[in-house]
Amino acid sequence: MLRLLLVLTLTLAASVQAAQAIDPAVFMALERAQTAQSKGDYAAARKALDGASAKPGSNEEALLWRSRGYLAWAEGNNRQALEWLDKAVASGKLDEQLLAGERLNLARLNLVEGRYAKVVSLLGSANQADEEILQMLVQAYQGLGQHAKALPLAERYVQANPKAGDTWLQFLVAGNAELKRYQAAERWQQKLLLRHPDQVKAWRQLAGLQQLAGAEDRALATLRAAHTKGLRFTEAELDNLVALASAAGQPWQGAKLLEGMLASRLLPSNAQRQERMGMLWWQARERTEAAKIYRQLATQTGSAKFWMNVAQLELEQARWQAGLDALKQAERAGAERRRVREWREWAEGELSFEREKQIASAH
């Protein structure tokens, strides 16, 4: 399709070439090359161009470079096309009516070849109200890793075109999320959701962004709203939302979200999820909540590992006797004796010191 557009570009430019004061022999060579190229006879087109000569620095030389560039592009030789078209545009000899189109085509080709800085250079002064130009600039800035420059362009286009395609909104969601601008990403995701209210993925992504923004209450409300609408998430999808919070360094929010999903029965409770919630509370330094969960698990399963977790959590809160009691349960359940002994010696030493302080203060 792109090659067809190039042929059309050449055809439309022929009348402009004819209007320029150029050497008749070069003009005829350009016409023959264009006719052959439009028929797919690239060898004949090349022969016509090779047979023409032009003075260095002349208009004719620039037009020959231009035609050689489009021929190379039609043949799929993008790098050669870039070389010729770049020379033609840089020559300063092309008619002003041609130049804007040439710069746009050169930008298209540079984008295909991943030469993003060149695309930005070529389109910096172009009409940025044009959708294709904006798309190319956004892609180029993305390729350069400059999301902060790409986002304002995309926002400007969407604000001017409220019915812009979903791809624009999706980019605004992803770009803002990449920059950790989660509230902005959430705002654009809500617009996508308005377009696709029955799409489970749209609801899930909104909840994920709200979770990353630290608004686990809104994330839970979003999941409940979707559930009320009759939409259903898989257990894996909901578990992944909790994992997302943990990976983002937000254990407190992850624990609250998981707690809410279990309480709302969006997720069925099981030992694995209870253990995850306990670990998230522990990571969030909410040791009382974590100890409560691990104590329940230890009582239900008799697991030495869970009793050791209870012991450590109690000792981290300077609850020496509760920690010692949990260590006794862990030892009975088969915990490693050396490890139990190390924790017990430390706890007994701290408990003894605390009692001595109490006796001393009483006197």
C-alpha positions as a Markdown table, in Angstrom:
| # | Residue | x | y | z |
|---|---|---|---|---|
| 1 | Met | 0.0 | 0.0 | 0.0 |
| 2 | Leu | 2.8 | 2.4 | 0.9 |
| 3 | Arg | 4.5 | 1.8 | -2.5 |
| 4 | Leu | 1.3 | 2.6 | -4.2 |
| 5 | Leu | 1.1 | 5.8 | -2.4 |
| 6 | Leu | 4.7 | 6.6 | -3.5 |
| 7 | Val | 3.8 | 6.0 | -7.1 |
| 8 | Leu | 0.8 | 8.4 | -6.7 |
| 9 | Thr | 3.1 | 11.0 | -5.1 |
| 10 | Leu | 5.4 | 10.7 | -8.1 |
| 11 | Thr | 2.5 | 11.1 | -10.5 |
| 12 | Leu | 1.2 | 14.2 | -8.7 |
| 13 | Ala | 4.7 | 15.7 | -8.7 |
| 14 | Ala | 5.2 | 15.3 | -12.4 |
| 15 | Ser | 3.2 | 18.4 | -13.2 |
| 16 | Val | 5.3 | 20.4 | -10.8 |
| 17 | Gln | 8.5 | 19.1 | -12.4 |
| 18 | Ala | 7.2 | 20.1 | -15.8 |
| 19 | Ala | 6.5 | 23.6 | -14.6 |
| 20 | Gln | 10.1 | 24.0 | -13.4 |
| 21 | Ala | 12.7 | 25.4 | -15.8 |
| 22 | Ile | 14.9 | 22.3 | -16.1 |
| 23 | Asp | 17.0 | 20.7 | -18.8 |
| 24 | Pro | 14.8 | 19.0 | -21.4 |
| 25 | Ala | 16.9 | 15.9 | -21.5 |
| 26 | Val | 16.7 | 15.5 | -17.7 |
| 27 | Phe | 13.0 | 16.1 | -17.8 |
| 28 | Met | 12.5 | 13.4 | -20.4 |
| 29 | Ala | 14.6 | 11.0 | -18.3 |
| 30 | Leu | 12.5 | 11.7 | -15.3 |
| 31 | Glu | 9.3 | 11.1 | -17.2 |
| 32 | Arg | 10.6 | 7.8 | -18.7 |
| 33 | Ala | 11.7 | 6.7 | -15.2 |
| 34 | Gln | 8.4 | 7.5 | -13.6 |
| 35 | Thr | 6.4 | 5.7 | -16.3 |
| 36 | Ala | 8.6 | 2.6 | -16.1 |
| 37 | Gln | 8.5 | 2.6 | -12.3 |
| 38 | Ser | 4.6 | 2.9 | -12.3 |
| 39 | Lys | 4.6 | -0.3 | -14.4 |
| 40 | Gly | 6.9 | -2.1 | -12.0 |
| 41 | Asp | 9.8 | -2.1 | -14.5 |
| 42 | Tyr | 12.5 | -1.0 | -12.1 |
| 43 | Ala | 15.4 | -1.9 | -14.4 |
| 44 | Ala | 14.1 | 0.4 | -17.1 |
| 45 | Ala | 13.5 | 3.2 | -14.6 |
| 46 | Arg | 17.1 | 2.9 | -13.4 |
| 47 | Lys | 18.4 | 2.8 | -16.9 |
| 48 | Ala | 16.6 | 6.1 | -17.7 |
| 49 | Leu | 18.0 | 7.8 | -14.6 |
| 50 | Asp | 21.5 | 6.5 | -15.2 |
| 51 | Gly | 21.4 | 7.8 | -18.7 |
| 52 | Ala | 20.8 | 11.4 | -17.5 |
| 53 | Ser | 23.4 | 13.8 | -16.3 |
| 54 | Ala | 23.2 | 17.1 | -14.4 |
| 55 | Lys | 25.5 | 19.8 | -13.3 |
| 56 | Pro | 26.6 | 19.7 | -9.7 |
| 57 | Gly | 24.5 | 21.9 | -7.5 |
| 58 | Ser | 21.7 | 22.2 | -10.0 |
| 59 | Asn | 18.0 | 21.7 | -9.7 |
| 60 | Glu | 18.3 | 18.8 | -12.1 |
| 61 | Glu | 20.8 | 17.0 | -9.9 |
| 62 | Ala | 18.4 | 17.3 | -6.9 |
| 63 | Leu | 15.4 | 16.0 | -9.0 |
| 64 | Leu | 17.5 | 13.0 | -10.1 |
| 65 | Trp | 18.5 | 12.2 | -6.5 |
| 66 | Arg | 14.8 | 12.4 | -5.6 |
| 67 | Ser | 13.8 | 10.0 | -8.4 |
| 68 | Arg | 16.6 | 7.6 | -7.5 |
| 69 | Gly | 15.4 | 7.7 | -3.9 |
| 70 | Tyr | 11.8 | 6.7 | -4.8 |
| 71 | Leu | 13.0 | 4.0 | -7.1 |
| 72 | Ala | 15.2 | 2.5 | -4.4 |
| 73 | Trp | 12.3 | 2.7 | -1.9 |
| 74 | Ala | 10.0 | 1.0 | -4.4 |
| 75 | Glu | 12.6 | -1.8 | -4.8 |
| 76 | Gly | 12.7 | -2.2 | -1.0 |
| 77 | Asn | 16.2 | -0.8 | -0.6 |
| 78 | Asn | 15.3 | 1.6 | 2.2 |
| 79 | Arg | 18.9 | 2.6 | 3.2 |
| 80 | Gln | 19.7 | 3.5 | -0.4 |
| 81 | Ala | 16.4 | 5.4 | -0.6 |
| 82 | Leu | 17.3 | 7.3 | 2.6 |
| 83 | Glu | 20.7 | 8.3 | 1.2 |
| 84 | Trp | 19.2 | 9.7 | -2.1 |
| 85 | Leu | 16.2 | 11.4 | -0.6 |
| 86 | Asp | 18.2 | 13.0 | 2.2 |
| 87 | Lys | 20.6 | 14.5 | -0.4 |
| 88 | Ala | 17.7 | 15.8 | -2.4 |
| 89 | Val | 16.0 | 17.5 | 0.6 |
| 90 | Ala | 19.2 | 18.8 | 2.0 |
| 91 | Ser | 20.2 | 20.3 | -1.4 |
| 92 | Gly | 17.8 | 23.3 | -1.0 |
| 93 | Lys | 17.0 | 23.0 | -4.7 |
| 94 | Leu | 13.6 | 21.3 | -4.6 |
| 95 | Asp | 10.5 | 23.5 | -5.2 |
| 96 | Glu | 8.8 | 24.6 | -2.0 |
| 97 | Gln | 5.6 | 22.9 | -3.2 |
| 98 | Leu | 7.5 | 19.6 | -3.2 |
| 99 | Leu | 9.6 | 20.0 | -0.1 |
| 100 | Ala | 7.0 | 19.5 | 2.6 |
| 101 | Gly | 5.9 | 16.2 | 1.0 |
| 102 | Glu | 9.5 | 15.1 | 0.6 |
| 103 | Arg | 10.3 | 15.8 | 4.2 |
| 104 | Leu | 7.1 | 13.8 | 5.2 |
| 105 | Asn | 8.1 | 10.9 | 3.0 |
| 106 | Leu | 11.6 | 11.0 | 4.3 |
| 107 | Ala | 10.3 | 11.0 | 7.9 |
| 108 | Arg | 8.2 | 7.9 | 7.1 |
| 109 | Leu | 11.2 | 6.1 | 5.8 |
| 110 | Asn | 13.4 | 7.1 | 8.7 |
| 111 | Leu | 10.7 | 5.8 | 11.1 |
| 112 | Val | 10.6 | 2.4 | 9.3 |
| 113 | Glu | 14.4 | 2.2 | 9.7 |
| 114 | Gly | 14.3 | 3.2 | 13.4 |
| 115 | Arg | 16.1 | 6.5 | 12.9 |
| 116 | Tyr | 13.9 | 8.3 | 15.5 |
| 117 | Ala | 16.0 | 11.4 | 16.0 |
| 118 | Lys | 15.9 | 12.1 | 12.3 |
| 119 | Val | 12.1 | 11.8 | 12.3 |
| 120 | Val | 11.9 | 14.4 | 15.1 |
| 121 | Ser | 14.3 | 16.7 | 13.2 |
| 122 | Leu | 12.2 | 16.4 | 9.9 |
| 123 | Leu | 8.8 | 16.9 | 11.5 |
| 124 | Gly | 9.6 | 19.4 | 14.2 |
| 125 | Ser | 8.2 | 22.3 | 12.1 |
| 126 | Ala | 5.5 | 20.3 | 10.3 |
| 127 | Asn | 1.8 | 20.7 | 10.8 |
| 128 | Gln | 1.3 | 18.9 | 14.2 |
| 129 | Ala | -2.5 | 19.0 | 13.9 |
| 130 | Asp | -2.2 | 16.2 | 11.3 |
| 131 | Glu | -2.9 | 12.8 | 12.8 |
| 132 | Glu | -0.3 | 10.9 | 10.8 |
| 133 | Ile | 2.4 | 13.5 | 11.7 |
| 134 | Leu | 1.5 | 13.3 | 15.4 |
| 135 | Gln | 1.5 | 9.5 | 15.3 |
| 136 | Met | 5.0 | 9.6 | 13.8 |
| 137 | Leu | 6.3 | 12.0 | 16.3 |
| 138 | Val | 4.8 | 10.0 | 19.2 |
| 139 | Gln | 6.4 | 6.8 | 17.8 |
| 140 | Ala | 9.7 | 8.6 | 17.4 |
| 141 | Tyr | 9.8 | 9.9 | 20.9 |
| 142 | Gln | 8.8 | 6.5 | 22.2 |
| 143 | Gly | 11.7 | 5.0 | 20.2 |
| 144 | Leu | 14.0 | 7.5 | 21.8 |
| 145 | Gly | 12.7 | 6.6 | 25.2 |
| 146 | Gln | 11.4 | 10.2 | 25.7 |
| 147 | His | 7.9 | 9.4 | 26.9 |
| 148 | Ala | 7.5 | 12.8 | 28.6 |
| 149 | Lys | 7.7 | 14.4 | 25.1 |
| 150 | Ala | 5.4 | 12.0 | 23.4 |
| 151 | Leu | 2.6 | 12.2 | 25.9 |
| 152 | Pro | 1.8 | 15.9 | 25.5 |
| 153 | Leu | 1.5 | 15.5 | 21.8 |
| 154 | Ala | -0.9 | 12.5 | 22.2 |
| 155 | Glu | -2.9 | 14.4 | 24.8 |
| 156 | Arg | -3.2 | 17.4 | 22.5 |
| 157 | Tyr | -4.5 | 15.3 | 19.7 |
| 158 | Val | -7.1 | 13.4 | 21.8 |
| 159 | Gln | -8.4 | 16.6 | 23.3 |
| 160 | Ala | -8.8 | 18.1 | 19.9 |
| 161 | Asn | -10.3 | 14.8 | 18.6 |
| 162 | Pro | -12.6 | 13.3 | 21.3 |
| 163 | Lys | -13.4 | 10.4 | 18.9 |
| 164 | Ala | -9.7 | 9.5 | 18.4 |
| 165 | Gly | -9.1 | 5.8 | 18.0 |
| 166 | Asp | -8.5 | 3.5 | 21.0 |
| 167 | Thr | -4.8 | 3.2 | 20.2 |
| 168 | Trp | -4.4 | 6.9 | 21.3 |
| 169 | Leu | -6.0 | 6.3 | 24.6 |
| 170 | Gln | -4.1 | 3.0 | 25.1 |
| 171 | Phe | -0.8 | 4.9 | 24.5 |
| 172 | Leu | -1.8 | 7.6 | 27.0 |
| 173 | Val | -2.5 | 4.9 | 29.6 |
| 174 | Ala | 0.7 | 3.0 | 28.9 |
| 175 | Gly | 2.9 | 6.1 | 28.6 |
| 176 | Asn | 1.7 | 7.6 | 31.9 |
| 177 | Ala | 2.0 | 4.2 | 33.7 |
| 178 | Glu | 5.6 | 3.9 | 32.4 |
| 179 | Leu | 6.4 | 7.3 | 34.0 |
| 180 | Lys | 4.6 | 6.2 | 37.2 |
| 181 | Arg | 1.9 | 8.8 | 36.6 |
| 182 | Tyr | -0.7 | 6.4 | 37.8 |
| 183 | Gln | -3.5 | 8.9 | 38.4 |
| 184 | Ala | -3.2 | 10.3 | 34.9 |
| 185 | Ala | -3.1 | 6.7 | 33.5 |
| 186 | Glu | -6.2 | 5.9 | 35.5 |
| 187 | Arg | -8.0 | 8.9 | 34.0 |
| 188 | Trp | -7.4 | 7.8 | 30.5 |
| 189 | Gln | -8.2 | 4.2 | 31.3 |
| 190 | Gln | -11.6 | 5.4 | 32.6 |
| 191 | Lys | -12.2 | 7.0 | 29.2 |
| 192 | Leu | -11.5 | 3.6 | 27.5 |
| 193 | Leu | -13.8 | 1.9 | 30.0 |
| 194 | Leu | -16.6 | 4.3 | 29.0 |
| 195 | Arg | -16.1 | 3.1 | 25.4 |
| 196 | His | -16.0 | -0.6 | 26.4 |
| 197 | Pro | -18.1 | -1.0 | 29.6 |
| 198 | Asp | -18.5 | -4.8 | 29.0 |
| 199 | Gln | -14.8 | -5.5 | 28.5 |
| 200 | Val | -13.4 | -7.4 | 31.5 |
| 201 | Lys | -9.9 | -6.4 | 30.5 |
| 202 | Ala | -10.7 | -2.7 | 30.7 |
| 203 | Trp | -12.1 | -3.1 | 34.3 |
| 204 | Arg | -9.1 | -5.2 | 35.3 |
| 205 | Gln | -6.6 | -2.6 | 34.0 |
| 206 | Leu | -8.4 | 0.2 | 35.7 |
| 207 | Ala | -8.3 | -1.7 | 39.0 |
| 208 | Gly | -4.6 | -2.4 | 38.5 |
| 209 | Leu | -3.8 | 1.3 | 37.9 |
| 210 | Gln | -5.8 | 2.3 | 41.0 |
| 211 | Gln | -3.8 | -0.3 | 42.9 |
| 212 | Leu | -0.5 | 1.1 | 41.7 |
| 213 | Ala | -1.7 | 4.6 | 42.6 |
| 214 | Gly | -2.0 | 3.4 | 46.2 |
| 215 | Ala | -5.8 | 3.5 | 46.1 |
| 216 | Glu | -6.6 | -0.1 | 47.0 |
| 217 | Asp | -10.1 | 1.0 | 48.1 |
| 218 | Arg | -10.9 | 2.4 | 44.6 |
| 219 | Ala | -9.4 | -0.8 | 43.0 |
| 220 | Leu | -11.7 | -3.0 | 45.2 |
| 221 | Ala | -14.7 | -0.8 | 44.4 |
| 222 | Thr | -13.9 | -1.1 | 40.7 |
| 223 | Leu | -13.7 | -4.9 | 40.9 |
| 224 | Arg | -17.0 | -5.0 | 42.9 |
| 225 | Ala | -18.7 | -2.7 | 40.3 |
| 226 | Ala | -17.6 | -5.0 | 37.5 |
| 227 | His | -18.9 | -8.1 | 39.4 |
| 228 | Thr | -22.2 | -6.4 | 40.0 |
| 229 | Lys | -22.5 | -5.8 | 36.2 |
| 230 | Gly | -22.2 | -9.6 | 35.8 |
| 231 | Leu | -18.6 | -9.5 | 34.6 |
| 232 | Arg | -16.3 | -12.2 | 36.0 |
| 233 | Phe | -12.6 | -12.2 | 36.5 |
| 234 | Thr | -10.5 | -15.4 | 36.7 |
| 235 | Glu | -8.8 | -16.2 | 40.0 |
| 236 | Ala | -5.5 | -15.8 | 38.3 |
| 237 | Glu | -6.3 | -12.3 | 37.2 |
| 238 | Leu | -7.3 | -11.2 | 40.7 |
| 239 | Asp | -4.2 | -12.9 | 42.2 |
| 240 | Asn | -2.1 | -11.1 | 39.7 |
| 241 | Leu | -3.4 | -7.7 | 40.9 |
| 242 | Val | -2.1 | -8.6 | 44.4 |
| 243 | Ala | 1.2 | -9.7 | 42.9 |
| 244 | Leu | 1.4 | -6.4 | 41.1 |
| 245 | Ala | 1.1 | -4.5 | 44.3 |
| 246 | Ser | 3.9 | -6.6 | 45.9 |
| 247 | Ala | 6.2 | -6.1 | 42.9 |
| 248 | Ala | 5.6 | -2.4 | 43.0 |
| 249 | Gly | 6.7 | -2.2 | 46.6 |
| 250 | Gln | 3.2 | -1.7 | 48.0 |
| 251 | Pro | 2.7 | -4.6 | 50.4 |
| 252 | Trp | 0.2 | -2.7 | 52.6 |
| 253 | Gln | -2.1 | -1.9 | 49.6 |
| 254 | Gly | -1.7 | -5.5 | 48.4 |
| 255 | Ala | -2.8 | -6.9 | 51.7 |
| 256 | Lys | -5.8 | -4.5 | 51.9 |
| 257 | Leu | -6.8 | -5.4 | 48.4 |
| 258 | Leu | -6.5 | -9.2 | 49.1 |
| 259 | Glu | -8.3 | -8.8 | 52.4 |
| 260 | Gly | -11.2 | -7.0 | 50.6 |
| 261 | Met | -11.4 | -9.5 | 47.8 |
| 262 | Leu | -11.6 | -12.4 | 50.3 |
| 263 | Ala | -14.2 | -10.6 | 52.4 |
| 264 | Ser | -16.2 | -9.8 | 49.3 |
| 265 | Arg | -15.9 | -13.4 | 48.1 |
| 266 | Leu | -14.5 | -12.1 | 44.8 |
| 267 | Leu | -11.7 | -14.7 | 45.6 |
| 268 | Pro | -12.2 | -17.9 | 47.6 |
| 269 | Ser | -10.1 | -18.1 | 50.7 |
| 270 | Asn | -7.5 | -20.8 | 51.0 |
| 271 | Ala | -4.3 | -21.5 | 52.9 |
| 272 | Gln | -2.1 | -20.2 | 50.1 |
| 273 | Arg | -3.9 | -16.8 | 49.9 |
| 274 | Gln | -4.0 | -16.5 | 53.7 |
| 275 | Glu | -0.2 | -17.1 | 53.8 |
| 276 | Arg | 0.3 | -14.5 | 51.1 |
| 277 | Met | -1.8 | -12.0 | 53.1 |
| 278 | Gly | 0.2 | -12.7 | 56.2 |
| 279 | Met | 3.5 | -12.2 | 54.3 |
| 280 | Leu | 2.2 | -8.9 | 52.8 |
| 281 | Trp | 1.2 | -7.6 | 56.3 |
| 282 | Trp | 4.7 | -8.6 | 57.5 |
| 283 | Gln | 6.4 | -6.8 | 54.7 |
| 284 | Ala | 4.3 | -3.8 | 55.5 |
| 285 | Arg | 5.5 | -4.0 | 59.1 |
| 286 | Glu | 2.0 | -4.7 | 60.3 |
| 287 | Arg | 3.2 | -7.5 | 62.6 |
| 288 | Thr | 0.1 | -7.8 | 64.7 |
| 289 | Glu | -2.0 | -8.5 | 61.7 |
| 290 | Ala | 0.6 | -10.9 | 60.2 |
| 291 | Ala | 1.0 | -12.8 | 63.5 |
| 292 | Lys | -2.8 | -13.2 | 63.8 |
| 293 | Ile | -2.9 | -14.8 | 60.3 |
| 294 | Tyr | 0.1 | -17.0 | 60.8 |
| 295 | Arg | -1.2 | -18.2 | 64.2 |
| 296 | Gln | -4.5 | -19.3 | 62.5 |
| 297 | Leu | -2.6 | -21.1 | 59.8 |
| 298 | Ala | -0.3 | -22.8 | 62.3 |
| 299 | Thr | -3.2 | -23.9 | 64.5 |
| 300 | Gln | -5.1 | -25.2 | 61.4 |
| 301 | Thr | -2.1 | -27.0 | 59.8 |
| 302 | Gly | 0.3 | -27.8 | 62.7 |
| 303 | Ser | 3.1 | -26.5 | 60.4 |
| 304 | Ala | 6.5 | -25.9 | 62.1 |
| 305 | Lys | 7.2 | -23.2 | 59.5 |
| 306 | Phe | 4.1 | -21.2 | 60.5 |
| 307 | Trp | 4.8 | -21.5 | 64.2 |
| 308 | Met | 8.3 | -20.2 | 63.6 |
| 309 | Asn | 6.8 | -17.3 | 61.7 |
| 310 | Val | 4.5 | -16.6 | 64.7 |
| 311 | Ala | 7.5 | -16.8 | 67.0 |
| 312 | Gln | 9.6 | -14.4 | 65.0 |
| 313 | Leu | 6.7 | -11.9 | 64.6 |
| 314 | Glu | 6.0 | -11.9 | 68.4 |
| 315 | Leu | 9.7 | -11.5 | 69.2 |
| 316 | Glu | 10.0 | -8.6 | 66.7 |
| 317 | Gln | 7.3 | -6.9 | 68.8 |
| 318 | Ala | 9.2 | -7.6 | 72.1 |
| 319 | Arg | 6.4 | -10.0 | 73.1 |
| 320 | Trp | 8.9 | -12.4 | 74.7 |
| 321 | Gln | 6.6 | -14.8 | 76.4 |
| 322 | Ala | 4.3 | -15.1 | 73.4 |
| 323 | Gly | 7.3 | -15.7 | 71.2 |
| 324 | Leu | 8.7 | -18.4 | 73.6 |
| 325 | Asp | 5.3 | -20.1 | 73.6 |
| 326 | Ala | 5.3 | -20.2 | 69.8 |
| 327 | Leu | 8.8 | -21.5 | 69.7 |
| 328 | Lys | 7.7 | -24.4 | 71.9 |
| 329 | Gln | 4.9 | -25.2 | 69.5 |
| 330 | Ala | 7.3 | -25.0 | 66.6 |
| 331 | Glu | 9.7 | -27.4 | 68.3 |
| 332 | Arg | 6.9 | -29.9 | 68.9 |
| 333 | Ala | 5.9 | -29.6 | 65.2 |
| 334 | Gly | 9.4 | -30.6 | 64.2 |
| 335 | Ala | 11.2 | -27.3 | 63.6 |
| 336 | Glu | 15.0 | -27.4 | 63.3 |
| 337 | Arg | 16.3 | -27.5 | 66.9 |
| 338 | Arg | 19.4 | -25.4 | 66.4 |
| 339 | Arg | 17.2 | -22.5 | 65.0 |
| 340 | Val | 14.7 | -22.9 | 67.8 |
| 341 | Arg | 17.5 | -22.8 | 70.4 |
| 342 | Glu | 19.1 | -19.6 | 68.9 |
| 343 | Trp | 15.7 | -17.8 | 69.0 |
| 344 | Arg | 14.9 | -19.1 | 72.5 |
| 345 | Glu | 18.3 | -18.1 | 74.0 |
| 346 | Trp | 17.8 | -14.6 | 72.6 |
| 347 | Ala | 14.2 | -14.3 | 73.8 |
| 348 | Glu | 15.0 | -15.7 | 77.3 |
| 349 | Gly | 17.9 | -13.3 | 77.6 |
| 350 | Glu | 15.7 | -10.3 | 76.7 |
| 351 | Leu | 12.9 | -11.5 | 79.0 |
| 352 | Ser | 15.3 | -11.9 | 81.9 |
| 353 | Phe | 16.7 | -8.5 | 81.3 |
| 354 | Glu | 13.2 | -7.0 | 81.2 |
| 355 | Arg | 12.3 | -8.7 | 84.5 |
| 356 | Glu | 15.5 | -7.4 | 86.2 |
| 357 | Lys | 14.6 | -3.9 | 85.0 |
| 358 | Gln | 11.2 | -4.2 | 86.5 |
| 359 | Ile | 12.6 | -5.4 | 89.8 |
| 360 | Ala | 15.1 | -2.6 | 89.9 |
| 361 | Ser | 12.5 | 0.0 | 89.2 |
| 362 | Ala | 10.3 | -1.4 | 91.9 |
| 363 | His | 13.0 | -0.7 | 94.5 |
